[in-house]
Amino acid sequence: MTIPYSLRNKKVFVAGDRGMVGSAIVRRLASENCEIISASRAELDLRDAQRVKDFIVDRKPQAVFVAAAKVGGILANSTRPVDFLADNLEIELSIMRGAFAAEVEKLLFLGSTCIYPKFAPQPMPESALLTGPLEATNEWYAIAKIAGIKLCQAYREQYDCDYISAMPTNLYGPGDNYDLNSSHVLPALIAKAHAAKIANAPSLTVWGTGLPRREFLHADDCADALVFLMQHWSDNEHVNVGVGEDISISDLARLVARVVGYEGQITNDLSKPDGTPRKLVDVTRLTALGWTARIPLEQGIADAYADFKRRHAC
């Protein structure tokens, strides 16, 4: 369903505005002349339901983007399941309850394509949700995100709230997390390739077989899609956000090495898990609405690497 909604000159709360996606949303909203409402972690613990409710009711935003979440790669998800499940559930509940109390006009919940079954059909349509078991290495985060989708649907059904959900594919870009203990595959590869280049190392090790395929969307493209959905989508069903193309981890590693300028050998650590064999989203619904991604992967990686060097490189 497409019901036009204008963000222009609105007060907008971007929860998680210091993160990669949240900061991209703030950049995108600059052209809408919005008044951005934000709060740092020190100012507002988004897991604290009462404080979040008081904050939203006091600030009176008209629209809310729920871009805040505890996120991480395979290692972080595998070793801290309580954090990924409980923290994300608390964040979602706190913000939506606060938005409801403040009578927010529209809310967008940002999920993740890890909500889909491990062996979902490829590309993964929105209808694949809850049709099979999840990938074990990130099921705790996935369950929390599924709960967020269902919470939006529940508010729509019980209270007729205009709460919608978007499921982006793997994201990267300025402001990403490059900590090898908690990062996702693309920023981890950028950090590893840079370190190998600086050290003149003979090889760069990639987790697993390198055969799994992943899709990658630049954070600025994601932000543009989320603003577009706020303006043009109002429905119970969630919407996939992606580019419609994927790449093997091995090919991704070679692409990152080329962008970074690392010329050594790329090897595989077969003792490490592969994760889901393939994650490509079906973007038919979003494309039909009139939105497509614009930033090519190699250009996006170059942008991310430039950001990495500004923030982290010696």
PASEBA-1860 file (N, C-alpha, C; in nm, 3 decimals):
! residues 314
1> MTIPYSLR> 0.085/-0.119/0.000/0.000/0.000/0.000/0.089/0.124/0.000 ~ 0.056/0.221/-0.078/0.133/0.345/-0.082/0.047/0.462/-0.039 ~ 0.076/0.514/0.079/0.007/0.631/0.131/0.112/0.738/0.154 ~ 0.113/0.844/0.072/0.219/0.945/0.084/0.224/1.005/0.225 ~ 0.344/1.014/0.279/0.365/1.075/0.410/0.485/1.168/0.397 ~ 0.468/1.291/0.434/0.577/1.388/0.421/0.656/1.400/0.551 ~ 0.788/1.393/0.538/0.877/1.415/0.651/0.924/1.560/0.658 ~ 0.889/1.635/0.557/0.940/1.772/0.547/0.894/1.856/0.666
9> NKKVFVAG> 0.992/1.922/0.728/0.968/2.011/0.842/0.912/1.939/0.966 ~ 0.927/1.808/0.971/0.878/1.732/1.086/0.988/1.719/1.193 ~ 0.944/1.693/1.316/1.037/1.656/1.423/1.055/1.505/1.416 ~ 1.179/1.461/1.400/1.207/1.319/1.377/1.308/1.269/1.479 ~ 1.271/1.163/1.551/1.362/1.098/1.645/1.431/0.983/1.572 ~ 1.563/0.994/1.558/1.643/0.887/1.498/1.713/0.815/1.613 ~ 1.655/0.704/1.655/1.716/0.624/1.762/1.835/0.549/1.705 ~ 1.952/0.571/1.763/2.073/0.511/1.709/2.143/0.600/1.609
17> DRGMVGSA> 2.129/0.730/1.624/2.183/0.824/1.524/2.335/0.829/1.522 ~ 2.401/0.773/1.625/2.548/0.771/1.624/2.602/0.649/1.549 ~ 2.516/0.555/1.518/2.558/0.435/1.448/2.569/0.458/1.298 ~ 2.614/0.356/1.228/2.637/0.368/1.085/2.508/0.403/1.009 ~ 2.401/0.328/1.034/2.276/0.353/0.963/2.207/0.478/1.015 ~ 2.206/0.495/1.146/2.142/0.612/1.203/2.203/0.743/1.155 ~ 2.336/0.747/1.150/2.402/0.869/1.102/2.375/0.892/0.954 ~ 2.360/0.782/0.877/2.326/0.796/0.735/2.184/0.849/0.719
25> IVRRLASE> 2.093/0.806/0.806/1.956/0.858/0.802/1.957/1.009/0.831 ~ 2.034/1.050/0.930/2.043/1.192/0.963/2.095/1.271/0.843 ~ 2.197/1.218/0.774/2.249/1.287/0.655/2.141/1.298/0.549 ~ 2.067/1.191/0.530/1.962/1.191/0.426/1.849/1.288/0.461 ~ 1.816/1.299/0.588/1.704/1.385/0.630/1.737/1.533/0.619 ~ 1.863/1.566/0.599/1.901/1.707/0.588/1.827/1.775/0.474 ~ 1.803/1.700/0.366/1.733/1.759/0.251/1.583/1.771/0.274 ~ 1.533/1.711/0.381/1.390/1.721/0.414/1.363/1.833/0.513
33> NCEIISAS> 1.469/1.901/0.556/1.455/2.013/0.649/1.388/1.970/0.780 ~ 1.427/1.852/0.828/1.368/1.801/0.952/1.440/1.856/1.075 ~ 1.370/1.857/1.185/1.432/1.882/1.315/1.467/1.746/1.374 ~ 1.595/1.715/1.384/1.638/1.584/1.430/1.646/1.582/1.582 ~ 1.582/1.482/1.641/1.589/1.458/1.784/1.680/1.338/1.805 ~ 1.777/1.353/1.893/1.870/1.243/1.916/1.915/1.243/2.061 ~ 1.981/1.135/2.100/2.036/1.125/2.235/2.150/1.024/2.232 ~ 2.260/1.058/2.296/2.372/0.965/2.304/2.341/0.855/2.405
41> RAELDLRD> 2.423/0.751/2.406/2.405/0.642/2.503/2.419/0.693/2.645 ~ 2.508/0.790/2.663/2.528/0.845/2.797/2.404/0.921/2.844 ~ 2.334/0.982/2.748/2.215/1.061/2.782/2.091/0.974/2.799 ~ 2.082/0.864/2.723/1.961/0.784/2.725/1.992/0.638/2.696 ~ 1.969/0.552/2.794/1.983/0.408/2.776/1.853/0.359/2.713 ~ 1.858/0.319/2.587/1.737/0.280/2.514/1.674/0.152/2.566 ~ 1.740/0.085/2.657/1.681/-0.034/2.720/1.593/0.003/2.840 ~ 1.603/0.126/2.885/1.530/0.173/3.003/1.393/0.226/2.960
49> AQRVKDFI> 1.292/0.144/2.974/1.159/0.176/2.921/1.103/0.308/2.974 ~ 1.114/0.331/3.103/1.056/0.452/3.159/1.127/0.577/3.112 ~ 1.259/0.573/3.110/1.336/0.690/3.064/1.311/0.718/2.916 ~ 1.300/0.612/2.838/1.275/0.630/2.695/1.136/0.689/2.673 ~ 1.039/0.638/2.744/0.902/0.691/2.733/0.899/0.839/2.771 ~ 0.962/0.873/2.882/0.963/1.013/2.926/1.032/1.102/2.822 ~ 1.141/1.053/2.764/1.216/1.129/2.664/1.131/1.156/2.540 ~ 1.064/1.052/2.489/0.986/1.068/2.366/0.863/1.156/2.391
57> VDRKPQAV> 0.797/1.134/2.502/0.679/1.216/2.535/0.718/1.362/2.551 ~ 0.834/1.386/2.611/0.880/1.524/2.632/0.918/1.591/2.500 ~ 0.988/1.518/2.412/1.038/1.577/2.287/0.932/1.583/2.177 ~ 0.830/1.499/2.186/0.717/1.501/2.093/0.756/1.490/1.944 ~ 0.830/1.388/1.906/0.859/1.370/1.763/0.734/1.329/1.688 ~ 0.729/1.361/1.561/0.617/1.318/1.477/0.648/1.188/1.403 ~ 0.776/1.161/1.386/0.818/1.037/1.320/0.939/0.980/1.393 ~ 0.952/0.847/1.389/1.061/0.779/1.458/1.123/0.674/1.366
65> FVAAAKVG> 1.256/0.675/1.360/1.331/0.568/1.294/1.399/0.485/1.403 ~ 1.368/0.357/1.410/1.431/0.270/1.510/1.552/0.204/1.446 ~ 1.664/0.277/1.447/1.789/0.227/1.388/1.886/0.180/1.495 ~ 1.845/0.184/1.620/1.931/0.142/1.730/1.922/-0.008/1.750 ~ 2.036/-0.071/1.774/2.038/-0.215/1.800/2.176/-0.256/1.847 ~ 2.181/-0.369/1.916/2.310/-0.432/1.944/2.340/-0.523/1.827 ~ 2.449/-0.496/1.756/2.481/-0.572/1.635/2.622/-0.628/1.643 ~ 2.649/-0.730/1.561/2.781/-0.789/1.557/2.786/-0.905/1.459
73> GILANSTR> 2.903/-0.956/1.436/2.923/-1.066/1.342/2.904/-1.202/1.408 ~ 2.952/-1.306/1.339/2.933/-1.443/1.385/2.992/-1.465/1.524 ~ 3.114/-1.417/1.547/3.181/-1.439/1.675/3.102/-1.376/1.790 ~ 3.062/-1.250/1.773/2.989/-1.181/1.879/2.855/-1.248/1.906 ~ 2.781/-1.284/1.801/2.651/-1.348/1.818/2.663/-1.484/1.885 ~ 2.769/-1.557/1.852/2.786/-1.692/1.904/2.825/-1.694/2.051 ~ 2.895/-1.592/2.097/2.947/-1.592/2.233/2.867/-1.507/2.331 ~ 2.775/-1.423/2.282/2.697/-1.336/2.371/2.548/-1.341/2.338
81> PVDFLADN> 2.488/-1.460/2.341/2.348/-1.474/2.300/2.249/-1.396/2.387 ~ 2.273/-1.389/2.516/2.181/-1.315/2.604/2.179/-1.167/2.567 ~ 2.297/-1.110/2.545/2.305/-0.968/2.510/2.229/-0.939/2.381 ~ 2.248/-1.023/2.279/2.186/-0.995/2.150/2.035/-1.015/2.153 ~ 1.987/-1.106/2.234/1.843/-1.126/2.244/1.778/-1.024/2.337 ~ 1.825/-1.018/2.460/1.760/-0.934/2.560/1.774/-0.785/2.531 ~ 1.895/-0.739/2.497/1.914/-0.596/2.472/1.828/-0.547/2.357 ~ 1.822/-0.624/2.248/1.743/-0.580/2.133/1.594/-0.583/2.162
89> LEIELSIM> 1.548/-0.682/2.237/1.407/-0.683/2.276/1.373/-0.561/2.361 ~ 1.459/-0.528/2.454/1.434/-0.413/2.541/1.433/-0.282/2.464 ~ 1.525/-0.267/2.370/1.532/-0.146/2.288/1.403/-0.129/2.207 ~ 1.360/-0.235/2.142/1.239/-0.229/2.058/1.115/-0.195/2.141 ~ 1.099/-0.265/2.251/0.981/-0.242/2.335/0.980/-0.101/2.392 ~ 1.094/-0.055/2.440/1.101/0.078/2.500/1.063/0.187/2.401 ~ 1.120/0.180/2.280/1.095/0.285/2.181/0.951/0.282/2.132 ~ 0.899/0.164/2.103/0.761/0.159/2.051/0.659/0.196/2.156
97> RGAFAAEV> 0.681/0.156/2.280/0.589/0.198/2.386/0.594/0.349/2.406 ~ 0.715/0.405/2.399/0.728/0.550/2.410/0.662/0.623/2.294 ~ 0.680/0.570/2.173/0.618/0.631/2.055/0.467/0.628/2.064 ~ 0.414/0.517/2.115/0.269/0.506/2.130/0.217/0.607/2.233 ~ 0.290/0.618/2.344/0.248/0.712/2.448/0.252/0.856/2.398 ~ 0.346/0.886/2.307/0.360/1.022/2.254/0.275/1.046/2.130 ~ 0.199/0.946/2.089/0.111/0.955/1.971/0.191/0.995/1.845 ~ 0.305/0.930/1.827/0.387/0.952/1.709/0.309/0.916/1.583
105> EKLLFLGS> 0.322/0.997/1.480/0.245/0.975/1.356/0.290/0.850/1.281 ~ 0.423/0.830/1.272/0.473/0.716/1.194/0.606/0.669/1.252 ~ 0.626/0.537/1.248/0.748/0.476/1.300/0.796/0.371/1.202 ~ 0.928/0.369/1.180/0.989/0.265/1.097/1.087/0.187/1.182 ~ 1.066/0.055/1.186/1.155/-0.036/1.258/1.252/-0.098/1.160 ~ 1.381/-0.089/1.192/1.486/-0.141/1.106/1.527/-0.279/1.155 ~ 1.504/-0.378/1.070/1.538/-0.515/1.105/1.663/-0.563/1.035 ~ 1.663/-0.689/0.996/1.779/-0.749/0.931/1.733/-0.872/0.855
113> TCIYPKFA> 1.800/-0.904/0.745/1.761/-1.021/0.667/1.800/-1.152/0.734 ~ 1.867/-1.146/0.850/1.894/-1.269/0.924/1.766/-1.327/0.982 ~ 1.654/-1.255/0.969/1.525/-1.307/1.015/1.479/-1.427/0.934 ~ 1.535/-1.444/0.814/1.488/-1.550/0.726/1.553/-1.684/0.759 ~ 1.487/-1.795/0.725/1.542/-1.928/0.753/1.678/-1.950/0.687 ~ 1.758/-2.036/0.748/1.891/-2.065/0.696/1.886/-2.113/0.551 ~ 1.784/-2.193/0.519/1.774/-2.246/0.384/1.652/-2.189/0.312 ~ 1.633/-2.060/0.327/1.522/-1.991/0.260/1.545/-1.993/0.109
121> PQPMPESA> 1.438/-1.987/0.030/1.455/-1.978/-0.115/1.532/-1.852/-0.151 ~ 1.610/-1.858/-0.258/1.692/-1.745/-0.301/1.646/-1.696/-0.437 ~ 1.627/-1.564/-0.453/1.636/-1.462/-0.349/1.523/-1.476/-0.248 ~ 1.545/-1.425/-0.127/1.451/-1.445/-0.016/1.335/-1.346/-0.022 ~ 1.213/-1.395/-0.044/1.097/-1.305/-0.044/1.052/-1.276/0.098 ~ 0.977/-1.171/0.117/0.924/-1.138/0.249/0.841/-1.252/0.306 ~ 0.777/-1.329/0.219/0.691/-1.439/0.263/0.768/-1.556/0.324 ~ 0.902/-1.555/0.314/0.983/-1.665/0.370/0.992/-1.658/0.522
129> LLTGPLEA> 0.951/-1.548/0.581/0.960/-1.532/0.726/0.885/-1.645/0.798 ~ 0.951/-1.704/0.897/0.894/-1.808/0.983/0.855/-1.935/0.908 ~ 0.926/-1.965/0.801/0.897/-2.088/0.725/1.001/-2.197/0.747 ~ 1.099/-2.173/0.834/1.201/-2.274/0.858/1.295/-2.230/0.969 ~ 1.387/-2.321/1.011/1.481/-2.289/1.119/1.580/-2.180/1.080 ~ 1.623/-2.104/1.179/1.718/-1.994/1.157/1.862/-2.045/1.154 ~ 1.953/-1.962/1.103/2.095/-1.991/1.110/2.139/-1.983/1.256 ~ 2.201/-2.090/1.307/2.234/-2.100/1.449/2.330/-1.992/1.497
137> TNEWYAIA> 2.417/-1.944/1.409/2.519/-1.848/1.453/2.465/-1.708/1.480 ~ 2.342/-1.679/1.439/2.287/-1.546/1.471/2.139/-1.552/1.507 ~ 2.093/-1.667/1.556/1.950/-1.682/1.582/1.900/-1.591/1.693 ~ 1.984/-1.557/1.789/1.938/-1.473/1.901/1.904/-1.333/1.852 ~ 1.990/-1.278/1.770/1.964/-1.147/1.709/1.843/-1.156/1.617 ~ 1.835/-1.264/1.539/1.725/-1.280/1.445/1.590/-1.287/1.516 ~ 1.585/-1.361/1.625/1.459/-1.373/1.700/1.415/-1.238/1.754 ~ 1.511/-1.158/1.802/1.477/-1.024/1.850/1.421/-0.938/1.737
145> KIAGIKLC> 1.480/-0.948/1.619/1.432/-0.869/1.505/1.295/-0.917/1.457 ~ 1.273/-1.046/1.461/1.140/-1.098/1.425/1.036/-1.044/1.524 ~ 1.073/-1.040/1.651/0.982/-0.985/1.752/0.951/-0.839/1.723 ~ 1.049/-0.764/1.674/1.026/-0.623/1.639/0.926/-0.608/1.526 ~ 0.937/-0.694/1.425/0.840/-0.693/1.315/0.700/-0.720/1.369 ~ 0.691/-0.822/1.452/0.561/-0.860/1.506/0.505/-0.754/1.600 ~ 0.592/-0.684/1.669/0.545/-0.576/1.756/0.487/-0.463/1.674 ~ 0.550/-0.430/1.562/0.493/-0.329/1.472/0.355/-0.373/1.422
153> QAYREQYD> 0.345/-0.499/1.382/0.217/-0.552/1.334/0.111/-0.549/1.443 ~ 0.152/-0.581/1.566/0.058/-0.581/1.677/0.004/-0.441/1.706 ~ 0.094/-0.341/1.701/0.048/-0.204/1.722/-0.046/-0.158/1.610 ~ -0.019/-0.203/1.489/-0.109/-0.169/1.377/-0.247/-0.232/1.398 ~ -0.247/-0.359/1.436/-0.374/-0.431/1.447/-0.455/-0.388/1.569 ~ -0.388/-0.366/1.682/-0.461/-0.334/1.803/-0.495/-0.185/1.815 ~ -0.403/-0.100/1.769/-0.421/0.044/1.790/-0.422/0.127/1.662 ~ -0.413/0.061/1.546/-0.413/0.130/1.417/-0.297/0.230/1.406
161> CDYISAMP> -0.182/0.194/1.464/-0.063/0.279/1.454/0.005/0.258/1.320 ~ 0.060/0.363/1.264/0.129/0.352/1.136/0.275/0.316/1.162 ~ 0.298/0.192/1.203/0.431/0.140/1.230/0.466/0.043/1.118 ~ 0.581/0.060/1.056/0.623/-0.024/0.945/0.762/-0.081/0.972 ~ 0.798/-0.187/0.896/0.927/-0.252/0.914/1.000/-0.265/0.781 ~ 1.131/-0.247/0.786/1.217/-0.265/0.668/1.330/-0.360/0.705 ~ 1.361/-0.453/0.614/1.465/-0.552/0.638/1.581/-0.532/0.541 ~ 1.684/-0.459/0.581/1.798/-0.438/0.492/1.891/-0.559/0.488
169> TNLYGPGD> 1.958/-0.574/0.378/2.059/-0.677/0.364/2.186/-0.633/0.438 ~ 2.298/-0.702/0.418/2.423/-0.667/0.486/2.465/-0.524/0.451 ~ 2.492/-0.445/0.554/2.523/-0.304/0.535/2.670/-0.274/0.563 ~ 2.718/-0.168/0.500/2.855/-0.123/0.522/2.862/0.024/0.486 ~ 2.974/0.089/0.523/2.990/0.230/0.487/3.053/0.310/0.598 ~ 3.053/0.443/0.585/3.111/0.531/0.687/3.050/0.505/0.825 ~ 3.135/0.500/0.926/3.087/0.476/1.062/3.074/0.330/1.099 ~ 3.121/0.239/1.014/3.110/0.096/1.040/3.199/0.054/1.157
177> NYDLNSSH> 3.176/-0.067/1.205/3.254/-0.125/1.314/3.363/-0.214/1.257 ~ 3.488/-0.183/1.285/3.601/-0.258/1.230/3.672/-0.344/1.334 ~ 3.613/-0.360/1.450/3.669/-0.446/1.554/3.652/-0.592/1.513 ~ 3.762/-0.663/1.497/3.755/-0.801/1.446/3.681/-0.896/1.540 ~ 3.663/-0.856/1.666/3.590/-0.942/1.759/3.439/-0.925/1.749 ~ 3.393/-0.823/1.680/3.248/-0.799/1.676/3.196/-0.751/1.541 ~ 3.283/-0.734/1.443/3.240/-0.676/1.316/3.181/-0.779/1.220 ~ 3.113/-0.729/1.117/3.063/-0.813/1.009/3.174/-0.835/0.907
185> VLPALIAK> 3.142/-0.919/0.807/3.247/-0.968/0.718/3.316/-0.858/0.637 ~ 3.240/-0.763/0.579/3.304/-0.666/0.491/3.397/-0.571/0.568 ~ 3.353/-0.509/0.676/3.447/-0.424/0.750/3.564/-0.504/0.808 ~ 3.540/-0.630/0.845/3.649/-0.714/0.895/3.753/-0.735/0.787 ~ 3.707/-0.758/0.664/3.800/-0.777/0.553/3.879/-0.650/0.523 ~ 3.813/-0.535/0.533/3.884/-0.408/0.512/3.995/-0.392/0.616 ~ 3.962/-0.417/0.743/4.061/-0.403/0.850/4.176/-0.502/0.832 ~ 4.141/-0.627/0.796/4.244/-0.730/0.778/4.335/-0.698/0.659
193> AHAAKIAN> 4.273/-0.656/0.549/4.352/-0.626/0.428/4.444/-0.507/0.452 ~ 4.395/-0.407/0.524/4.479/-0.291/0.553/4.597/-0.332/0.642 ~ 4.569/-0.410/0.745/4.675/-0.454/0.835/4.779/-0.537/0.761 ~ 4.731/-0.626/0.672/4.823/-0.710/0.595/4.908/-0.625/0.500 ~ 4.846/-0.523/0.443/4.920/-0.433/0.353/5.029/-0.358/0.429 ~ 4.995/-0.302/0.544/5.091/-0.225/0.623/5.206/-0.315/0.669 ~ 5.173/-0.439/0.706/5.275/-0.532/0.757/5.348/-0.604/0.646 ~ 5.303/-0.581/0.522/5.361/-0.654/0.408/5.351/-0.805/0.430
201> APSLTVWG> 5.237/-0.847/0.486/5.216/-0.989/0.517/5.200/-1.070/0.389 ~ 5.249/-1.195/0.387/5.239/-1.276/0.266/5.099/-1.326/0.237 ~ 5.012/-1.331/0.342/4.877/-1.384/0.319/4.775/-1.316/0.408 ~ 4.651/-1.327/0.366/4.535/-1.274/0.438/4.438/-1.389/0.458 ~ 4.399/-1.415/0.581/4.313/-1.530/0.611/4.166/-1.489/0.619 ~ 4.082/-1.566/0.550/3.937/-1.545/0.549/3.871/-1.661/0.620 ~ 3.773/-1.632/0.703/3.701/-1.737/0.774/3.624/-1.826/0.677 ~ 3.622/-1.958/0.706/3.540/-2.053/0.632/3.593/-2.084/0.493
209> TGLPRREF> 3.504/-2.139/0.412/3.543/-2.185/0.279/3.549/-2.075/0.176 ~ 3.483/-1.963/0.205/3.475/-1.855/0.107/3.364/-1.874/0.007 ~ 3.290/-1.985/0.017/3.185/-2.016/-0.079/3.052/-1.945/-0.053 ~ 3.016/-1.916/0.073/2.888/-1.847/0.096/2.879/-1.718/0.017 ~ 2.757/-1.684/-0.019/2.734/-1.563/-0.098/2.654/-1.463/-0.014 ~ 2.694/-1.336/-0.025/2.629/-1.231/0.049/2.601/-1.111/-0.041 ~ 2.503/-1.034/-0.001/2.463/-0.911/-0.070/2.501/-0.794/0.020 ~ 2.549/-0.686/-0.039/2.596/-0.573/0.042/2.536/-0.441/-0.009
217> LHADDCAD> 2.484/-0.364/0.087/2.418/-0.236/0.057/2.488/-0.125/0.135 ~ 2.526/-0.020/0.063/2.591/0.094/0.128/2.492/0.163/0.222 ~ 2.542/0.210/0.336/2.456/0.272/0.437/2.379/0.392/0.383 ~ 2.440/0.469/0.293/2.369/0.585/0.238/2.256/0.542/0.146 ~ 2.274/0.434/0.072/2.163/0.379/-0.007/2.053/0.329/0.086 ~ 2.093/0.262/0.193/1.994/0.213/0.289/1.912/0.327/0.347 ~ 1.979/0.433/0.388/1.910/0.548/0.446/1.811/0.609/0.348 ~ 1.852/0.618/0.222/1.763/0.673/0.120/1.640/0.585/0.105
225> ALVFLMQH> 1.660/0.452/0.108/1.548/0.359/0.096/1.454/0.371/0.217 ~ 1.509/0.388/0.336/1.426/0.398/0.455/1.341/0.525/0.455 ~ 1.401/0.635/0.414/1.324/0.759/0.402/1.215/0.742/0.296 ~ 1.250/0.676/0.186/1.153/0.650/0.080/1.035/0.567/0.133 ~ 1.064/0.464/0.211/0.957/0.381/0.267/0.871/0.459/0.366 ~ 0.932/0.545/0.445/0.854/0.629/0.535/0.755/0.715/0.457 ~ 0.798/0.758/0.341/0.715/0.846/0.260/0.610/0.771/0.178 ~ 0.638/0.643/0.144/0.554/0.575/0.045/0.499/0.440/0.086
233> WSDNEHVN> 0.525/0.393/0.207/0.478/0.260/0.245/0.402/0.264/0.377 ~ 0.286/0.201/0.380/0.209/0.188/0.502/0.132/0.058/0.496 ~ 0.189/-0.045/0.557/0.127/-0.177/0.547/0.177/-0.266/0.660 ~ 0.103/-0.374/0.684/0.138/-0.470/0.787/0.265/-0.547/0.753 ~ 0.288/-0.569/0.625/0.403/-0.649/0.581/0.532/-0.569/0.581 ~ 0.643/-0.637/0.613/0.774/-0.572/0.607/0.823/-0.568/0.463 ~ 0.928/-0.488/0.439/0.982/-0.469/0.304/1.132/-0.497/0.305 ~ 1.176/-0.583/0.213/1.319/-0.607/0.197/1.388/-0.486/0.135
241> VGVGEDIS> 1.510/-0.458/0.180/1.589/-0.349/0.124/1.725/-0.405/0.085 ~ 1.755/-0.402/-0.044/1.882/-0.455/-0.092/1.912/-0.409/-0.233 ~ 2.013/-0.471/-0.292/2.053/-0.434/-0.428/2.013/-0.538/-0.531 ~ 1.976/-0.660/-0.484/1.934/-0.764/-0.577/2.048/-0.841/-0.640 ~ 2.171/-0.822/-0.592/2.289/-0.894/-0.643/2.374/-0.939/-0.525 ~ 2.440/-1.056/-0.539/2.528/-1.102/-0.432/2.666/-1.137/-0.486 ~ 2.757/-1.174/-0.395/2.895/-1.203/-0.430/2.947/-1.307/-0.331 ~ 3.033/-1.398/-0.374/3.091/-1.495/-0.281/3.189/-1.425/-0.189
249> ISDLARLV> 3.211/-1.483/-0.072/3.304/-1.424/0.023/3.446/-1.423/-0.035 ~ 3.481/-1.527/-0.111/3.613/-1.529/-0.174/3.630/-1.414/-0.272 ~ 3.528/-1.392/-0.356/3.535/-1.281/-0.452/3.533/-1.147/-0.381 ~ 3.459/-1.140/-0.272/3.456/-1.016/-0.194/3.595/-0.987/-0.137 ~ 3.659/-1.090/-0.084/3.794/-1.070/-0.028/3.891/-1.020/-0.133 ~ 3.881/-1.073/-0.254/3.969/-1.027/-0.362/3.938/-0.883/-0.401 ~ 3.808/-0.848/-0.401/3.769/-0.712/-0.434/3.819/-0.613/-0.329 ~ 3.803/-0.649/-0.202/3.852/-0.563/-0.094/4.003/-0.546/-0.103
257> ARVVGYEG> 4.073/-0.657/-0.129/4.220/-0.650/-0.140/4.261/-0.556/-0.253 ~ 4.189/-0.561/-0.363/4.220/-0.472/-0.476/4.198/-0.326/-0.439 ~ 4.087/-0.298/-0.373/4.058/-0.159/-0.334/4.162/-0.109/-0.234 ~ 4.197/-0.193/-0.138/4.293/-0.154/-0.034/4.435/-0.145/-0.089 ~ 4.463/-0.226/-0.192/4.597/-0.228/-0.248/4.685/-0.336/-0.189 ~ 4.619/-0.443/-0.137/4.694/-0.556/-0.082/4.712/-0.660/-0.191 ~ 4.836/-0.707/-0.211/4.866/-0.796/-0.322/4.910/-0.936/-0.278 ~ 4.897/-0.969/-0.150/4.937/-1.100/-0.101/4.835/-1.208/-0.133
265> QITNDLSK> 4.860/-1.328/-0.081/4.773/-1.443/-0.105/4.654/-1.441/-0.009 ~ 4.539/-1.488/-0.055/4.422/-1.500/0.030/4.400/-1.647/0.061 ~ 4.398/-1.682/0.191/4.380/-1.820/0.234/4.252/-1.834/0.314 ~ 4.211/-1.958/0.336/4.087/-1.986/0.409/4.114/-2.064/0.536 ~ 4.048/-2.023/0.646/4.055/-2.096/0.772/3.931/-2.184/0.781 ~ 3.948/-2.312/0.745/3.834/-2.403/0.736/3.782/-2.446/0.873 ~ 3.852/-2.409/0.979/3.803/-2.441/1.114/3.694/-2.344/1.158 ~ 3.680/-2.234/1.086/3.580/-2.133/1.121/3.451/-2.156/1.042
273> PDGTPRKL> 3.335/-2.116/1.101/3.205/-2.142/1.036/3.181/-2.054/0.914 ~ 3.098/-2.106/0.825/3.058/-2.031/0.706/2.936/-1.943/0.731 ~ 2.849/-1.987/0.822/2.721/-1.919/0.838/2.623/-1.964/0.730 ~ 2.521/-1.887/0.708/2.420/-1.919/0.607/2.484/-1.930/0.468 ~ 2.448/-2.034/0.390/2.509/-2.052/0.258/2.491/-1.934/0.164 ~ 2.372/-1.874/0.168/2.346/-1.763/0.078/2.243/-1.670/0.139 ~ 2.261/-1.541/0.120/2.164/-1.442/0.168/2.148/-1.334/0.062 ~ 2.050/-1.355/-0.023/2.015/-1.258/-0.127/1.867/-1.228/-0.112
281> VDVTRLTA> 1.832/-1.100/-0.099/1.691/-1.068/-0.077/1.619/-1.038/-0.209 ~ 1.494/-1.073/-0.210/1.405/-1.040/-0.321/1.358/-0.896/-0.300 ~ 1.397/-0.808/-0.387/1.363/-0.666/-0.372/1.250/-0.624/-0.466 ~ 1.172/-0.721/-0.511/1.061/-0.693/-0.604/0.965/-0.590/-0.548 ~ 0.931/-0.605/-0.421/0.833/-0.513/-0.359/0.886/-0.370/-0.358 ~ 1.011/-0.352/-0.317/1.069/-0.219/-0.310/1.088/-0.159/-0.449 ~ 1.134/-0.241/-0.542/1.154/-0.194/-0.679/1.022/-0.149/-0.741 ~ 0.916/-0.223/-0.715/0.783/-0.188/-0.768/0.735/-0.054/-0.715
289> LGWTARIP> 0.779/-0.019/-0.594/0.742/0.111/-0.537/0.817/0.226/-0.603 ~ 0.931/0.192/-0.669/1.006/0.296/-0.741/1.144/0.327/-0.687 ~ 1.199/0.238/-0.599/1.332/0.265/-0.544/1.431/0.157/-0.584 ~ 1.554/0.197/-0.622/1.664/0.104/-0.648/1.794/0.163/-0.593 ~ 1.888/0.075/-0.557/2.017/0.119/-0.505/2.099/0.186/-0.615 ~ 2.189/0.277/-0.574/2.265/0.355/-0.673/2.417/0.342/-0.658 ~ 2.467/0.292/-0.545/2.611/0.291/-0.521/2.670/0.153/-0.553 ~ 2.754/0.142/-0.659/2.816/0.014/-0.693/2.906/-0.035/-0.579
297> LEQGIADA> 2.922/-0.167/-0.567/2.994/-0.225/-0.454/3.139/-0.176/-0.447 ~ 3.212/-0.177/-0.558/3.352/-0.136/-0.552/3.365/0.010/-0.511 ~ 3.279/0.096/-0.562/3.279/0.237/-0.522/3.247/0.250/-0.374 ~ 3.151/0.172/-0.328/3.113/0.177/-0.187/3.225/0.130/-0.095 ~ 3.297/0.025/-0.136/3.408/-0.024/-0.056/3.518/0.081/-0.049 ~ 3.544/0.149/-0.161/3.645/0.256/-0.161/3.604/0.367/-0.064 ~ 3.477/0.399/-0.059/3.426/0.500/0.033/3.444/0.454/0.178 ~ 3.412/0.327/0.203/3.427/0.272/0.338/3.574/0.268/0.380
305> YADFKRRH> 3.661/0.232/0.287/3.803/0.226/0.319/3.861/0.364/0.350 ~ 3.816/0.464/0.276/3.858/0.601/0.305/3.816/0.642/0.445 ~ 3.694/0.602/0.484/3.645/0.631/0.619/3.727/0.556/0.723 ~ 3.759/0.430/0.694/3.842/0.351/0.785/3.977/0.418/0.809 ~ 4.040/0.464/0.703/4.171/0.527/0.717/4.162/0.657/0.797 ~ 4.056/0.731/0.779/4.038/0.855/0.855/4.023/0.827/1.005 ~ 3.954/0.719/1.037/3.917/0.694/1.177/4.008/0.597/1.250 ~ 4.070/0.505/1.178/4.140/0.396/1.246/4.285/0.375/1.205
313> AC> 4.320/0.408/1.083/4.453/0.369/1.034/4.563/0.451/1.099 ~ 4.678/0.387/1.117/4.794/0.456/1.175/4.866/0.536/1.067
END
